[in-house]
């Protein structure tokens, strides 16, 4: 018994057991995988590589080195858990680029933390207490400072390295980043992303033409597009609704209408229920980028981190060249998500941020949506007095994760089963956001802007990620949808075209994405995009659509009119999902569409990266 106790007290053994248990926790959360052998053959070899280096080089400070290694590897596991709960993807070193943004949304992150996650640091606290207790701690450190046999460490190091390479090398080609991390192991995947220098081939700029993009997308050109110029000379107001998903439209819970203003717009204006988010790591700011450029988000990181040094072809520049003034409105500080640089890259003439809106009625990140809309409407009235039309984008924010709006903003009574749930908080926050939007619409109608403008309203991204929901939340979503909440439901957001330009209300079931807003607005305003490379299409004149997805769905995933395809290692082991609102896959997707979607992503990356510097 004493020999077993001595064996377990050896740092190599003790910390291996502790980190293996933490690996099990990380696997359970991120992969929903409790098979005991997988972390053993993937995580332990990497852990042993680190420990062998300690045995070789640490000397008398060996125990301290083990403690530090334990802390660092524990933090990696913890970061993977929390990042997955918030974003649904595996955190890599790229996530360090947005540390300042994560601290700004710390309340959102903490809201996803189950208390038992903190047990991952329990051993570190216990060891620290032991370390400061004096003589016994020194005896333990002295006993463990003896060097292991160098030949044994060498053999173990080589064996561990071979197993790590065996886990990494065969799985490098996998498209699905989550599957790749599961096949490699979390720690191996983190190391792989650091040392992997693989980059896509850059397509020469002169080879990227609108004709080649349209061919890949399957676009059929029309000589006389419908609705061309219906909004010619009118203002363009684009309203981006924070975390607004499409299921909210026409939703009633126990007879209560959740979003009456959006419901009215969907009934009386032009409504696209099969519209979808296309954001990446930058979330809201990525939505601004995609809508204003009709390009796809970068393969890693946010657009505000990757593309802000570029002078980007954009909707603001396109409208300015056709006689429009341009401005964007957001109640947060313009430096949040580096928006100041983004707006410069996009060519907005003016931006209005927290310095304009002040601190009145603030919660979460700035003044409420009511303040946003009130002051924005007043500024737009001033802009409308000028001798040119304007293009303005308005970014709402009050319905931001974690959706715990102050009680003074409650405008509905939740049923008891929704109280205290993530889904319930979300619904109440969106009910308030809809209330504030209704005030804005009334103000636009009062000051004459409604009839003199094309109004574009859409959700920026999902509010209820699958991986952030607990059992009760999933049951509530099943109650709402009538089926299990799925990936296609998660990315489904509404698009509404409204205002004086819309003569005939219609529900248009064309499948669309945020890249499609620019060409659709251009068609309605009679603005030519002949010399403007874009990856979206005019939703009023096309029926088929091919929409590549990134980040929130694995690379290689895409939407068509028939289904949502989520990639596996490649196309063959991918999965098909019915589009939101449908019960079955209508014919499915093809491998040709899969290959074309990947080519479109590469063309977009190549085109943006070759744009001139500002």
Secondary structure as UniProt FT lines:
FT   HELIX           2..9
FT   HELIX           11..30
FT   HELIX           36..57
FT   HELIX           59..61
FT   HELIX           62..87
FT   HELIX           93..98
FT   HELIX           99..104
FT   HELIX           106..111
FT   HELIX           115..121
FT   HELIX           122..131
FT   TURN            132..133
FT   HELIX           135..144
FT   HELIX           150..169
FT   TURN            170..173
FT   HELIX           177..184
FT   HELIX           186..195
FT   HELIX           205..207
FT   HELIX           210..217
FT   TURN            226..233
FT   STRAND          235..241
FT   TURN            242..243
FT   HELIX           246..248
FT   TURN            249..250
FT   STRAND          252..253
FT   TURN            254..255
FT   STRAND          256..257
FT   HELIX           260..268
FT   STRAND          270..276
FT   TURN            281..283
FT   HELIX           284..293
FT   HELIX           303..306
FT   TURN            308..309
FT   HELIX           315..320
FT   TURN            321..323
FT   STRAND          325..330
FT   TURN            334..335
FT   HELIX           336..338
FT   HELIX           339..346
FT   STRAND          350..352
FT   HELIX           354..357
FT   TURN            358..361
FT   STRAND          362..363
FT   TURN            364..365
FT   STRAND          366..367
FT   HELIX           369..384
FT   STRAND          390..395
FT   TURN            398..399
FT   TURN            401..402
FT   HELIX           407..409
FT   HELIX           416..418
FT   TURN            419..420
FT   HELIX           422..446
FT   TURN            447..452
FT   STRAND          453..459
FT   HELIX           466..468
FT   HELIX           471..481
FT   HELIX           487..490
FT   STRAND          492..499
FT   TURN            500..501
FT   STRAND          506..507
FT   STRAND          512..513
FT   TURN            514..515
FT   HELIX           516..525
FT   TURN            530..531
FT   TURN            539..541
FT   STRAND          547..548
FT   TURN            555..556
FT   STRAND          558..559
FT   STRAND          564..566
FT   TURN            572..573
FT   STRAND          575..577
FT   TURN            580..581
FT   HELIX           591..609
//
